[in-house]
Amino acid sequence: MQASCSKGPHSQMAEGAEVWTHQVLLALAAEMSRFEVATLWLQGVTVVATLGTIWVLFAQVRGLTAQLAAMREASAAEGALAVVQFLQGADIRASREVVRRTLSQKHHGEWDEAEKRHAAAVCANYDVAASLLRANIARLEFVVANWGPSIEHCHQVLSPYISHVRGQNGGSPDYWGNFEWLAVQVSKGRRGS
């Protein structure tokens, strides 16, 4: 008797609601055919399966995003390696040495044919490297940090020669234009550091 007296009105209402809900469910189940019950169970299973599929798809998207990021990093590393191999070939290093040590001490009008070949090789090499950078094959910051002083010095030495070649019959003002662009980028990058 004490137990029933200690129940408050809210507790009795909740208990009544539970009984009523249970009675309604029993009444519905009694009125539903086996087919309707099976259909409800099947719909419940379908909902659970759909939610599971969505979870799996979400996990796959996350995994693919991580793979894509790793592929981008690998591609950038391959691009950097290609630029390094291109800029560090023995012949081109020898040509840069000629430009920086020998040609920097002479007027471009005094250069012999072998020296002009070295000058053209350096211009062409830095021009192609710049086109690779412009195509986002490698990062500009990487090249500026490692070859910036060489690019700046070679461009300073070779600028009169570049102008001379552009001015020749059939020359183009865009000839070795990527090398010009690269020199400007190096100058900006070195001032910003």
N, C-alpha and C positions, 0 to 999 in steps of 0.2 A: 504494500500500500504506500509505503514511504517512497518507493522508487517512482510510482506513477505520479505522486504529488510533486516530486522534484523536477519533473519535466515541465519546461515552459511552453508557452503557446507556439513559439517558433519551431521548437523541436517536434511538437505534435503535428504541425503543418507539414514539415519536411517528411515526417514519417508517413503522413497521409498522402503526400505527393508521390512518394516512392511506391506505395501500395497501388495508387491509381495508375501510375506509369506501367507497373508490372501487369496490372489487370488489363490495361489497353493493349499491351504487347501480346499477352496471351490471347486476347480476343481477336486481334489481327492475325496472329498465327493460326488460330483455329479457323478463321474465315479464308485464309490464303491456301491456294492449292500447292501441291508439291512443286509444280512448275514455277510458281511465283516465288516460293522460298528459294528454289535453286537459282532463279534469275537474280534475286537479291545477293545471294552468296557470290555468284559469278561477277556481278557488278563490283562488289567489295574487293574481290581478288583482282579485277581489272584495274581498279583505282590503285591498289598497292603495287601492282606490276608497273603501271604507268609512272608512279612516283619513283620506283626503283630505276626505271629506264632513264628518267630525267636526271637522277643522281649520277648514273653511269656516264651519261652524255656530258654532264658538267665536269666530271673528273677527266674525261677524255679531252675536253677543250682545254682544261688547265694543263694537262700533259703536253698537248700539241703546242700550246703557247710557249712552254718551257723549251721544247725541242726547237721551235722557230728561233727563239732567242739564242740558243746554243749554236744554231746554224749561222746566224748573223755574225756571231763572234768568231766562228771558225772561218767564215768568208772574209771578214776583216783581217784576220791573221794571215790568211793565204794571200790577200791583196798586198799586205805589208811585206810579206816575204817576196812576192813577185817584184815589187818596187825595189827592195833591197838588192835582189839578184841583178836587176836591170841596172841599178846605179853603181853596183860594186864590181862589175865585170872588169877584168884586168886591163883590157884595151881602153875602156872609158876612163878608168882611174889614171892610166898613163896620159891620156889626152887632157884630163883635168890638171894633172901635174904640169904639163907643158904650158897650158893656159895660165895657170897661177904663178909659175916660176919664171917662165921665159917670155911669153907673150905680154905679160903685165909690164915688162920692162921695155917693150918696143911699141912704136906706132904701128897701127894695123897696115899701113902702106909698105912697111918694111918686112912683113911676114913672107916667108917663102911658101911654096906649094905644100910641103909637108906640114908646116905650122898651120896653114889655112885648113888642111884636112882635120887636124886636131881641133881647131876652133869650130869647124862645122859639126864634128862629131859631138862635142860638148853641147853645142846649141841644140842639135837634134835630140840628144839623149835627155836633156832637161825639158825639151819641148814635149816629148812623148811621155815622160814621167808626169808632167803637168796635166796632160790630157787624161792620164789614168786617175789622177787626183780629182780632176773636174768630173769624171764619171763615177766618183765615189768608190773606186776600186780599193783605195787605201786612204788613210786619214792624213789630211794636210799637216796637222800638228806634229805627227810622227816625222814627216819629211823635214819640216822647218826645224825641229829640235835636233835632227841628226845631220842634215846637210845645209842648213841655213847659211852659215858663213861661206861655204863653198859656192852656193847658188848666188849669193849676193856679190861675192868677189868676181866670179866668172861672168856674171851679167855686166858688172861694171867694166871689166876688161873687154868683153865682146860686144858691147853696145855699138861702138863705132863700126865694127865689122858687120853687125846685123843691119845697120842702116845702109851700109855700102851694098850689101847683097840685095836688100829690098829695092834699092835705087837702080840696080842694073836692069838692062833691057829684059823685059818679061818678069821682073821681080814683082812681088806683091807686098802691100803694106801689112798683110796678115802673116807673112812668112815668119815662122818661129814665134808666133803670137802667144802660144801657150807658155813659152819660156818667159816672155815679158810678164804675163799674168802671174806666173810663179814667183818671179822676182818681186813683184808688188806685194804678193801675199806674204812672202818671207819678211819683207821690210815691215809690213803691218804687224806680223806676229812677233818679230824681234822688238819692235817698239812697245808692244803690249806686255811683254814679259817683264 
